[in-house]
């Protein structure tokens, strides 16, 4: 949690530190970046950086939490809306694409960190603690099956893995390879293409 007793460590400083760390980690990898480099890039002193985060692993953990918490909260709010289920799936993908567009360095860091070597020993812990994110989609799919919208013979976990894979392939292509823009039209096309195959 961000300390509140030090007036210099406000939201602006925190955002600057996070942005600098995400950019450096995304470009060079967690193991190749020092706390001194992060402090210099953020324009803060090294003692100030250590006041905010006691070590690089702690900063890495905070970066992993950053964005995912906001995104999962947005997804949960969408999942609970009183609108057609198909539209909720579309809005979920739109929200993810918007998050990627607004936080490219952070997302690039997330992808590289979670798919690469676990240098900070945090990837397995992060996946375990964020299982509830998957449950949001499982609830939505179960609702579709209960209403008769989705086929009852499909395993919800398999269906959601396929759906997430289709979305994340486009995220990876865009953020790492300069693929098609992640706009609302693409989000809607992906959702319609996927859900057409699971509708009764």
N, C-alpha and C positions, 0 to 999 in steps of 0.2 A: 504494500500500500504506500502511496506517496506520502512522505512526511509533511506535516502541517506546521511544525514548530519553527521552521526556518523560512523567513519571508522570501528569500531568493529562490527557493525551490517551488515555484508556482507552475501553473499549467503551461505557460509559454516555455519555461525552461525544460519541463518534462517533455513536451512535444518536440523540442529541438533535439534533445538527447535521443529520443526514440527514433526520430527521422534520420539522424546521423548514424545511429547503430544499424538501423534497418538497411540503409543504403550501403554501408560498408560490408555488413554481413552478406547482403545479397550479391555484391560484386565480387567478394574475395573469399567468402566462407567464414564460419565462426572461428575456426582455429587460427586463421591468418590475421586476425584483427586484434589489436591491443586496446586496453582501456585508455591509454594515452591518446591513441589515434581517434577514438570516439570522442574524448573530451575536446581535443583540438577541433574536430569537425563540427562539434556542437557549439563551440565557442564558450565553453565553461572550463573552470579549473579542474584538475584531477581530483583534489579533495572534495569539490562539489559533486563530481560524478560519483565518488565513493560514498558520499553522504546519501545520495539518492539510491544507489545500488551497491551493496557491499562487495560484489564481485561480478565477473563477466557472466557467469552462469545465472546469477540472479537477474541480470539485465536481459539475458536471453529468455529466461522464463517469462519475464514481464512482457517481452515482445511477442512471445507465443500467445500469451493471454490477450494482448492488445488485438483488437479487430475481431477475434473469434468470439469474445464475450458480446461485443456489440452486434455482430452478425447473428449469433445464435439467439439473442434477445429479439432481434428483428424477425427472424424466422419463426420464433415461437408466437409472436404477436400476429404474424400473418396466418399461421396455422389455426389460430383461434378465431379468425374473422368469420362473420356470418355471410359468406359469399360462396358461390359454387367452388367445389374442390379443385376443378381444373384451373380456375383462375388463381386459386391460392398457390398451386404448384408454379404457375407462371410468375407470380409475384415473388416467390422464393428465389427463382432463378434470376429474375431481374435484380433483386436485392444483392445477390452474390456478384453479379456482373458489375453493378454499380460500385460495390466495395472494391473490386479489383481495379476498376478504372480510377478510383480515388486514392488507392493505396498501392501503387505498382511495386515499389521497393519492398514494402512489408509483405505483400503476397509472394513476391519472388523469393524473399528470405524464407517464408513458411514452406514453400515448395522444396527449395534446396535443402532446408534443414530436415524436414520430415522424410524426405526420400533419400537423403545422403547418409554418410556415416554419422552416428550419434555421438559426436565429439564431446558434448556437454552432459551426456547421460540423461537427457530430458525427453527424448522423442517418445519412448515407451510410456513414460509417466504421463506425458501430454495426451497420448491416444487413449490411455485408460481413463483419465479424468474427464475427457470430453465425449465419452460414450453417450451422455444425454442428448448431444446434438443429433446423433443418428436416430434417437428415439422420437424426435420431432417428426421426422419423415415416416418412421414406422407407424406412428399414430395416424398420420394422414392417409397412408396406404390402407391401414386397417379400416379406417372410416369408409374408404372407397369400396372395399370388399363387403363391408356390412350393409352398405346401401345398394349393392348390386351393380355399381358402376364398374368395378374391376373384377376380373375373373377370380373365383374363389380358390382355384387350384394352384395359384402362384404363391411361392414362398415370399413373404414380404421382405425379408432380409436380402434375398437374391435380387428382387425387383428394385429395391432402393440402391443396392450396390451398382446395378446396371445403370440406373438413372444418374447417380452421382458420378459414375465413370464417364458417361456421355458428356455431362456438364464440365467436369474437371479436365477432360481432354481439351476442350475448347479454351478453358482458362489457361492451361499449360501452353498450348500453341500460341495464344495471344501474348502472354506475359514473357515467355522464353524465346519464342521463334518469330514474333511479329505477325501472328495469324490474323484472321478476320476480327474486326472490331466487336467488342462484347456489348452490343446494343440490345434494346428491348425486342427488336424484330427477331434477332437470333435466339434470344431467350424464349420467345413465344414459339418459334419454329421447333426448337429442341423439345419443348414440353409437349407440343402437339404430336410430333413425330414419335416420341417415346410412349405417351399415354394412349395413343391410338392402338398400340400393340397389346395393351393390357385391358382395354375396355371390353366389357361383355358384349 
